[in-house]
Amino acid sequence: MPPAEPLHEKNRNAPNFSPRKSLQFKAETGWVNIRLTRVGAAGVPYWFPILASNAQCPTSSWTVLADTGASEPAFHCPSYKYRRFPILGYSQLLLDSKTPTMRASLLSLAGVASLAFSGLGLAADAEEWKTRSVYQVMIDRYARTDGSIDHECEAHEFCGGTWRGLINKLDYIQDMGFTAVQISPINKNMEEHTAAGDPYHGYWTTDLYALNDKFGTEKDFKDLVAELKKRDIYLMADVVVNHMAQKFDNNPPPKVDYSKFNPFNDEKYFHPYCNVTEEGWLNATEYQDCWLYPYGVALADLDTRNEFVIKEMNSWIKGLVSNYSIDGLRIDAAKHVNDEFLPGFVKASGVFAWGEVLTGETEDFCRYQTLDLLPGMPNYLDYYKLIEGFNGGSFEKLAQIKKQAINNCNDTFALGTFVENHDMPRFANKNSDMAIAKNAMTYVILNDGVPTVYQGQEQHFNGFETPHNREPLWQSGYDKESPLYKLTATLNKVRNHIIKLDKDYVNTASEILEANNNYFCTKKGSYGSQIVYCITNNSSKGGKHTLTVGGFQADQKVVEVLTCQSNQAGMSGTIDMKMNNGVPKVYVPADALKDSGICEQTTVEEFQDDTSGAGVTGAATGFLAAAVAGWALMFLA
């Protein structure tokens, strides 16, 4: 049967639905709603439905949805609920007595639909990245080669972190359960000290084809790559495509010697000088073609519509990825290059990429996916609502923005969840309460999307804007006993374990169970291996009380994995969570934890005091305004 027009809005809530990669087929009476993935040996778990009631699903409501990214078609009927059963063969299923028998023709059609979209290189890479959790490293501030932890560091200057230092401290990252590392740019930067400081961060590129010897030799970098591969840790490299950099005397227009750039050694490869004005941040032509905030350094804006620039950039990134076995990219200031440049650049790289799109507006943000400009982005939509929710606001706005993202983006599972990065004030800067920090970390690790933790968040660093949010990690002594380090290790261990149990976990949308002024609770994953968690903004001063939350099956035995306390759901599938001191709660079915090494000994859940939550709770007043005021400054680094 030939496909009809591509779907974009209809059946968005269907399982495994991807609006840009779906086709609608006419269906026949009696077909069964099934999600079919690369059928293999007998007994492999797949999804198919059990009728919600005795009423049959009307023929007119049946659709076939083909998700091209995962090559997994889904057959959808709104009257069905989903449970996990095994497929016993290519043409037969053991089905519930209420469900019509499946026919071989259905599987044949599913196979055709699946094959029609196979072979998309980026799709497989994106799926692999969804299973990872990312630890973001700024090389100069992570670890010194000599391993010293008493080296003083001036915030604007080089502090001596190296690739070799990162190699020597990979255990610190791996023991937290992270399976990917995002590193700051590796290319050669300008040498001079400027009014804006040193190029310790790596974003002031002068030569694409040379490595930054401030961070080590090529052998050091290759050794880092080899060690990451040995540990099965993915490497995401930050890359700069918007500009090249040169020292600026702060007398505009900048006097740039273009001959010092490689390979773009001529003025013709750059946009004519113009400064992005305050109003210009809302004008795409201005913020894509003008130069970002010039102070101490001129960020000469590359003309990424120029044929030579396009060809050279694509050739360079292809070689960089190939030569150093890079697994993924973060594209710095992606919003500030023209749209047409991005998909070709990503395709040339051959790997998954995040592009930095700094906006809290859904339409502005999601269009980078719906127009196929980028596979994924750091999730600034969630970021702004999280900061607000934890600092005097409500979690209702977080729930709203998540729903908007699902309705407007193509793949929210490919977004990177974060509450800190090198451009934004530290989470603890305005709110040093440890309980609040624990809740934020819990959301980052367990939310839909790829968890991303910026170095030092696990040590509760509290610097404000650039460069004070780039503290050297060695000042913490790499403390593995700190409350947030231990929490992060537990959360990653739980997430990594559930992903092994449930291949659909990363592509299963969280079900919001509660979203109000003080609580945000969700269920994610299949029944039997689901994670149910609740975060709160009550702070460490929050008193004892019971919170009744669903997301479980009747009489299901569960474990709260942060305290290793057991509980059991009632007939309605709810449990009574014992809340105290404003700490988060995370529950997993007890059966899912067998042989996991997680909570091997449990006690019955009761109210428990958390003594690590003490701290001063700061107000939200001025936080977002200050972040916006300092926004332009971050583009210098």
SVG drawing of the C-alpha trace seen along z (x, -y; Angstrom):
<svg xmlns="http://www.w3.org/2000/svg" viewBox="-17 -54 71 72">
<polyline fill="none" stroke="black" stroke-width="0.4" points="0.0,0.0 1.5,-3.3 2.1,-5.9 0.0,-9.0 1.4,-12.5 4.0,-12.8 2.5,-13.3 3.5,-16.3 1.0,-16.9 -1.5,-14.0 -0.8,-11.2 2.1,-13.1 1.5,-11.1 1.8,-7.8 4.6,-5.5 8.0,-6.2 6.5,-9.0 9.0,-11.4 7.2,-14.1 9.9,-14.7 10.4,-11.0 6.9,-9.5 4.6,-8.3 0.9,-7.5 -0.4,-4.3 -4.0,-3.2 -4.7,-0.2 -7.0,2.8 -9.5,4.0 -8.1,6.3 -4.5,5.1 -2.8,5.1 -1.0,2.1 2.6,3.1 6.0,1.5 8.4,3.7 12.2,3.3 14.7,5.2 13.0,8.6 15.6,11.1 15.6,14.3 12.5,15.7 11.7,14.3 13.2,10.8 11.0,8.3 9.0,5.9 5.9,3.7 2.3,4.6 -1.0,3.5 -3.7,5.0 -7.1,3.5 -8.0,0.9 -11.6,2.1 -13.8,4.6 -14.5,2.0 -12.7,2.6 -10.5,-0.1 -12.4,-1.8 -10.8,-0.9 -10.6,-4.6 -8.3,-5.4 -5.5,-2.9 -2.3,-4.4 1.2,-3.0 4.0,-5.3 7.5,-4.6 10.2,-6.2 13.1,-6.4 15.7,-7.3 15.4,-4.0 14.0,-2.1 11.1,-1.1 7.6,-1.4 4.8,-1.7 1.1,-0.8 -1.1,-3.1 -4.6,-2.9 -5.6,-5.3 -7.7,-2.7 -4.8,-0.5 -2.4,-0.5 1.1,0.8 2.7,3.8 5.8,5.8 5.6,9.3 7.9,11.4 7.6,11.8 7.8,15.5 8.4,15.4 8.2,13.3 4.5,14.0 3.0,15.1 2.4,13.6 1.0,14.9 -1.6,12.2 -4.2,11.4 -7.5,13.0 -9.1,9.6 -6.6,8.8 -7.0,9.9 -4.5,12.3 -1.6,10.7 -1.1,11.7 2.2,12.1 1.2,9.3 1.4,6.8 5.0,7.8 5.8,7.7 4.5,4.1 6.4,3.2 9.6,4.6 9.1,2.5 8.5,-0.6 11.5,0.1 13.8,0.7 12.7,-2.4 14.4,-4.6 17.5,-2.5 21.0,-3.6 20.8,-7.1 24.3,-7.4 23.4,-10.2 20.3,-8.4 22.3,-5.5 24.9,-7.9 22.1,-9.9 20.6,-6.8 23.9,-5.8 24.4,-9.3 21.0,-9.1 22.3,-6.2 25.2,-8.3 25.7,-10.8 28.1,-13.6 30.7,-15.3 31.8,-18.6 35.5,-19.5 37.3,-22.8 40.8,-21.5 42.7,-24.4 40.7,-24.1 40.3,-20.3 43.7,-18.8 47.4,-19.7 49.9,-17.2 51.7,-17.0 48.5,-16.3 49.0,-19.2 45.9,-20.5 47.4,-23.6 48.2,-25.6 46.8,-29.1 44.7,-30.2 43.8,-33.7 40.4,-33.6 41.4,-35.4 44.6,-33.6 46.0,-30.2 46.0,-27.8 47.8,-24.9 45.3,-22.1 46.3,-19.7 45.1,-16.7 47.6,-14.6 46.1,-15.9 42.7,-14.7 44.0,-11.3 45.4,-11.0 42.1,-11.9 39.7,-9.9 38.9,-7.6 37.2,-10.6 34.8,-10.9 34.3,-7.2 33.6,-6.5 30.7,-9.0 29.2,-6.8 29.7,-9.2 30.0,-7.5 31.0,-10.5 33.3,-13.5 32.8,-16.9 36.0,-18.9 36.8,-22.5 38.2,-23.3 41.5,-21.8 42.6,-24.1 45.5,-26.6 44.5,-29.9 46.0,-33.4 49.0,-33.8 48.6,-37.3 47.2,-38.3 44.3,-40.7 42.1,-43.1 39.6,-40.2 42.3,-37.8 44.1,-34.8 42.6,-32.3 42.6,-29.6 39.2,-28.4 40.1,-27.6 37.5,-29.7 39.8,-32.2 40.9,-30.2 43.6,-31.3 44.6,-28.0 42.2,-25.3 44.9,-22.8 47.1,-23.1 46.4,-21.7 46.7,-24.0 50.1,-23.3 49.0,-25.0 47.2,-21.8 49.9,-19.4 51.3,-17.6 49.5,-15.7 50.7,-12.5 49.1,-13.7 45.8,-14.2 45.9,-10.9 46.7,-9.2 43.6,-10.8 41.5,-9.5 42.9,-6.0 42.3,-6.0 38.7,-7.1 38.2,-4.4 39.7,-1.8 37.1,-2.8 34.2,-3.0 33.8,-6.7 32.6,-8.8 34.5,-12.0 32.6,-15.1 34.8,-17.9 33.7,-21.6 34.3,-23.3 34.2,-27.0 32.8,-27.8 31.5,-31.4 34.7,-33.3 38.5,-33.6 40.1,-35.8 42.8,-38.5 43.8,-40.9 41.8,-44.2 42.8,-47.6 39.2,-48.5 39.3,-51.3 36.7,-50.2 36.7,-49.2 39.1,-46.4 42.4,-46.4 42.7,-42.8 45.7,-41.2 43.8,-38.4 47.0,-36.9 47.6,-35.4 44.6,-33.1 44.8,-29.6 43.2,-28.7 41.0,-31.9 43.9,-34.3 42.0,-37.0 39.5,-39.6 37.2,-38.3 36.3,-35.3 34.8,-37.4 31.7,-39.6 32.4,-43.3 32.7,-44.7 29.5,-45.6 28.7,-45.1 25.6,-43.3 23.5,-45.9 21.1,-45.3 18.2,-45.2 20.2,-43.0 19.9,-40.0 16.3,-39.7 17.4,-40.2 18.8,-37.0 20.6,-38.9 22.4,-41.0 23.3,-38.3 24.4,-36.0 26.4,-38.4 27.8,-40.9 30.7,-40.5 30.0,-39.3 30.8,-41.8 34.3,-43.1 36.3,-43.8 40.0,-43.0 39.6,-40.5 38.1,-40.9 35.9,-37.9 36.2,-38.2 32.9,-36.9 33.4,-34.2 31.2,-34.4 29.8,-30.9 27.9,-31.5 31.3,-31.9 31.9,-28.8 35.6,-28.5 34.7,-28.8 32.0,-26.2 34.3,-23.8 37.2,-24.3 35.2,-24.0 33.6,-20.8 36.9,-19.4 38.5,-20.4 35.8,-18.8 35.8,-15.6 39.5,-15.3 39.5,-16.3 36.8,-13.7 38.6,-11.0 42.1,-11.7 41.3,-11.7 38.3,-9.3 35.9,-11.9 32.5,-10.6 30.4,-13.8 30.6,-17.6 29.3,-20.6 29.1,-23.5 29.8,-26.8 27.5,-29.7 25.6,-27.7 22.8,-30.3 25.2,-32.9 26.0,-31.3 23.6,-31.2 21.1,-28.3 22.2,-26.8 25.7,-26.2 24.9,-23.9 23.4,-20.7 26.2,-20.4 28.8,-20.8 27.2,-18.2 26.9,-15.8 30.6,-16.3 31.6,-15.4 29.8,-12.1 28.9,-12.2 26.2,-13.4 26.3,-17.1 24.8,-19.5 24.6,-23.1 24.5,-25.9 21.2,-27.7 20.9,-30.1 17.2,-31.0 14.4,-30.1 11.8,-30.6 10.3,-27.3 9.8,-28.4 13.2,-29.9 14.8,-26.8 12.9,-23.9 13.2,-25.1 16.8,-23.9 15.4,-20.4 12.3,-20.8 14.3,-22.4 16.9,-19.6 19.6,-22.2 20.9,-20.3 20.4,-16.8 20.3,-18.2 21.1,-21.1 21.8,-21.8 18.3,-22.2 18.0,-25.9 14.2,-25.6 14.4,-23.5 17.3,-25.4 15.6,-28.7 12.5,-27.2 14.5,-25.0 16.5,-28.0 13.2,-29.9 11.5,-26.9 14.3,-26.4 14.6,-30.1 11.1,-31.2 9.2,-30.1 6.8,-27.2 7.4,-23.9 4.2,-24.4 6.2,-26.5 8.7,-23.6 5.9,-21.2 4.5,-23.7 7.8,-24.2 8.4,-20.4 5.0,-19.9 5.7,-22.8 9.1,-21.2 7.5,-17.8 5.0,-19.5 7.5,-21.7 10.8,-19.9 11.5,-16.7 13.4,-14.8 13.6,-16.0 15.5,-12.9 18.5,-14.2 18.7,-17.4 21.2,-17.8 19.8,-18.4 21.8,-20.8 21.7,-23.4 25.3,-24.5 27.8,-25.1 30.8,-27.3 28.7,-30.3 26.1,-30.5 26.4,-31.3 26.9,-28.3 23.6,-26.9 24.8,-27.4 25.7,-31.0 22.3,-32.4 21.1,-29.3 23.7,-27.4 21.2,-25.1 22.5,-21.5 19.1,-20.0 18.1,-22.2 21.4,-21.2 20.5,-17.6 17.1,-18.1 18.7,-19.9 21.2,-17.1 18.4,-14.5 16.5,-16.2 19.6,-16.5 20.4,-12.8 16.9,-11.4 15.1,-13.8 14.4,-12.9 17.5,-13.7 21.2,-13.3 22.4,-14.3 25.2,-16.9 27.1,-17.9 29.7,-20.7 32.9,-20.0 32.6,-21.3 28.8,-21.1 29.3,-17.8 31.5,-19.8 28.9,-22.5 31.1,-25.3 29.3,-28.7 31.1,-31.1 28.9,-33.7 29.5,-34.8 32.5,-34.2 35.3,-33.7 34.4,-33.1 32.2,-30.1 35.4,-28.4 37.1,-27.5 39.9,-24.9 38.5,-21.6 41.7,-20.7 40.7,-23.1 38.1,-20.5 40.8,-17.9 38.7,-15.7 36.6,-14.8 34.7,-11.6 32.9,-11.7 31.2,-15.1 27.4,-14.8 26.7,-15.7 29.5,-13.5 28.0,-10.5 24.5,-11.4 25.6,-11.7 27.4,-8.4 24.2,-6.7 21.9,-8.4 24.1,-7.5 24.4,-3.9 20.6,-3.6 20.1,-5.2 22.8,-3.1 21.4,0.1 17.8,-0.7 19.0,-1.5 20.5,2.0 17.3,3.6 15.0,1.5 16.2,0.7 13.2,-1.7 14.0,-3.7 15.8,-6.6 13.1,-7.1 10.2,-6.8 8.7,-10.2 8.5,-10.9 4.9,-11.0 4.4,-14.0 2.7,-12.8 2.8,-16.1 3.8,-19.6 2.9,-22.4 4.6,-25.2 6.8,-22.9 6.9,-19.4 7.8,-18.0 7.3,-14.2 7.6,-11.9 7.6,-8.3 10.0,-7.3 10.4,-3.9 8.4,-0.6 6.4,0.8 8.8,3.3 11.8,1.1 10.4,-2.4 12.0,-5.2 9.7,-7.4 11.2,-10.5 10.1,-13.6 12.1,-16.8 11.1,-19.7 12.2,-23.3 11.3,-23.2 15.0,-23.4 16.7,-21.7 14.2,-23.5 11.4,-21.4 9.6,-19.5 8.3,-16.0 5.2,-15.1 3.8,-12.4 3.5,-12.8 1.3,-10.3 2.4,-9.7 1.5,-7.1 3.5,-5.6 3.5,-2.1 1.6,1.1 -0.8,2.4 1.1,4.0 4.4,3.4 7.4,3.6 9.8,0.6 13.0,-0.7 13.9,-4.3 17.5,-4.1 19.0,-7.2 18.3,-5.8 17.8,-2.0 14.5,-2.0 11.6,0.3 8.0,-0.5 5.0,1.1 2.4,-0.4 -1.3,-0.1 -4.1,1.2 -4.2,-2.1 -0.5,-2.0 0.5,-4.8 2.9,-5.0 3.3,-7.3 6.7,-9.0 8.2,-10.1 9.5,-13.6 11.9,-15.4 14.6,-18.1 13.7,-18.9 15.6,-16.0 14.6,-14.3 13.1,-10.8 13.9,-8.2 12.0,-4.8 12.7,-1.7 10.9,1.6 12.6,4.0 12.7,6.8 14.6,4.5 17.5,4.1 18.3,7.7 22.0,8.4 22.6,4.6 24.7,4.0 22.2,1.2 20.6,1.3 21.4,4.9 20.2,4.4 17.1,2.4 15.0,1.2 11.3,0.2 10.9,-3.4 10.4,-5.9 11.2,-9.6 14.9,-10.1 16.9,-13.2 19.4,-14.5 22.2,-16.3 24.0,-17.3 21.3,-19.7 22.3,-22.7 22.9,-25.9 21.8,-29.4 18.8,-29.6 19.2,-32.6 16.4,-34.4 15.8,-34.4 15.6,-38.2 18.0,-39.5 19.3,-36.1 17.9,-36.0 18.4,-39.7 22.0,-39.4 22.4,-36.4 21.0,-38.3 23.1,-41.3 26.3,-39.2 25.1,-37.3 27.1,-39.2 30.3,-38.9 30.4,-35.1 30.8,-35.2 34.4,-36.4 35.0,-33.0"/>
</svg>
